[in-house]
Amino acid sequence: MTTGLEARVRRLEDRVLIVEQVIKYAMGVDRRDWQMFADCFTDPVYVDHSEQGLPAGPFARADFVAVASQVLNGFTKTQHISPNHVIEFDGNDSDRAVCHSYMYAQHLLEGPEGGDSYLLRGTYTNHMLRTPDGWRIERNIQHVGWSDGNGNAVAEAATRTTAAQQA
């Protein structure tokens, strides 16, 4: 049986570990460290980026990583920032939580028509699950508040990735 202090310390540790996973999501993308990115998720993972054209639904983790890397590898540079984490723990299941955070995603693509930059702002809702390997994102929902810049940059980046793979 845990004491009140032990339970509070565990909750604090869980908060830190959950936030770290959400930050690793962003770092994995920007470093093009697709293993780090993959390690953030359960397998399968439910993903809803439908506001950006990716149909919502369950994905095998490897398939979601492939989709993300196909687009993001084509950008010259990216910077994804995920601040302002608010975590709600499931009162009925200590192995589940929801992490709400802001999304600030900058994308640089040198040389396309329409401009070099594309910026997304909004929020993420990450449903977290404690696994034997630690906290993982079980559901990743992206809410776009607004975008600015070259709206065609995502398609152009994916095209560049494909061209580089075929070269």
N, C-alpha and C positions, 0 to 999 in steps of 0.2 A: 504494500500500500504506500502511495506517495504522500508526502506531507504537502501542505499548502505552498511552502517555499520551493520544494522540488518541482511541483507542477508549474509554478510561475517561472522558474528558471528554464524548464523544458519549453514553455511557451515562448520565452524570449529567444532561445536557441532556434526554435522552429521558425520564428519570424526572420531571423538572420539568414537561415538556410533557404527559405522561400525567396526572399529578396535576391539572394545571390544567384539562384537559378534564373530568375527573370533578367537579371543583369547579364548573366552568361549568354542568354539568348541574343542580346544585342551585341555583346562582344564577339561571339562566335560568327555572327553575320559580318561584322566589320573587319575581323581578322581573316575571314574566309576559312575559318577553322570549323569545318563541317562536322567533325567529330564532337567538338565542344557543343555546337548547336544541337546535334542529334541527342547528346546526353541530357539535354534539358527536358526531353519528352518521354512519355510513356509510349508503348507500342501495342496497339495503335494509339493515335492521338486524333482527337476531333479538332478540326481547324475551320474557323469561319473568317475568311478574308474576302467575303463575297462583295463588300463595297469596293474592292480593288479587282474584281473579276474572277477570283478563284472560288469555285463553287464550294459551299460549306458542306462538310461531311467528315466521316472518319477516313484517315489516311494511315497506311503503314508508315511508320516513322521514316524509313528509308525513302519512301515515295515523297513525303513532304520535304525532306531535306533535298531531294533531287529537284523538286519544283522550285524551292527557294534558291538553291545554288544556280540553277539555270538562268534565272533572272539576275540575281545579284552579282554573279561573277562577271557579268558584262559591264558593270559600272566601273568607272575609273577609281572612285573612292566612295565610301558611304560612312555615315555616322548615325548610329541609332542610340538614342538616349531614352531611358525608361526611369524617370524619377517619380516621386510622390506616391510611394507604395502604401496602400491601405489593405490590411489583411483581415479577412473575416474567417474565423475558424468555425467549422461545422460543429454545432452543439451536440449532435448525435454521433459523430464519428471523428475521433481525434486524429485520424489519418487523412482528413480532407480539409481544404481551406480554399478560399478564393482570394486572389491578389489582384487588386485594381491598381493600375498605374497609368501615368501619362505616356504618350508616344510622341517622340520628336525624331523624325527620320529624314535625314538629308542624304541626297544622292547626287553625285557629280558624274556627268558623262560628257567627256570632252568631244566637241566637234559636231554634235547633231544639229539639224535644223530645229529651230524653236528654242534654242538656249541650252546651256550646259547643266542647269540644276533643276532638281525636282524635290520638293519638300512636302512631307506629309505631317500633319499634326492631328492628334486625337488621343485615344485611350486604348488600353488593353484590359481585357478581363481574362485572367488566367486561373482556371480551376486546377488546383494542385492536389496531388496524391502522394502520400508518403509510401515509398516502395522499399524493398530491402536495400536498394542502392541509394536511398535518400529521396528527398522531395523532387517530384517531376511534374511537368505541365501535362495535364490530362485533356484539357480543353483550352484552346487558344482562340480568343475572339478579339478581332481588331475592329475598332470603331473609328472611322475617319471623321474628324471634325471639319477639316478643310485641307486643301492642297494648294500649292503655289508653284509656278514654274512650268517646265516643259512636261505636259501630261503624256506625251508620246515617248518619254525617256524609258519607261519600263519595257515597252515593246522593242524599242531600239536596243536596249541592253541585252534582252533575250536573244535578239537576232545576232548581236555581236558574239555572244557566247557560243551559239550554234556555229557561226562562221569560224571561230577559233578552234572548235572541236573538229571541224571538217578539214582544217588546214594541215 
